[in-house]
Amino acid sequence: MPTVAPRLHLRREDPGDGADRAPPGRTGVRASSDGHEVDRGRVTAWEPPHRLGYATFLAQPRETPSETRVTFEPADGGCRVRFEHGGWTAENADRRAKFRDWPLLLRRFAALADH
């Protein structure tokens, strides 16, 4: 699995370098247009080539992140990728409505996977 992910989560173009960086076991950052890095979350699981997990505080307080888990499984000569977005608690459930872009994100991942 790469340590640099493609820019798939943005609705608009970003003048930054377009890469999210999340070294294994470290905080995830995004390079901004002026060269500084913005803290976006932390890697919680790194088991190449099977699993990636991260806690994100994108659009929410650091104290109450949500969790995204990604698993990779062999499937018919290719790979099945599963996403699970959870980690919702009483403290962050009110922000769950902010995360409605999953259909868009998954279409972008599927389009990349087909190339």
Buried (B, 14 or more C-beta within 10 A) or exposed (E): EEBEBEBBBEEEEBEBBBBBBBEEEEBBBBBEEEEEEEEBBBBBBBEEEEBBBBBBBBEBEEEBBBBBBBBBEEEEEEEEBEEEBEBBEEEBEEBEEEBEEEEEBEEBBEEEEEE
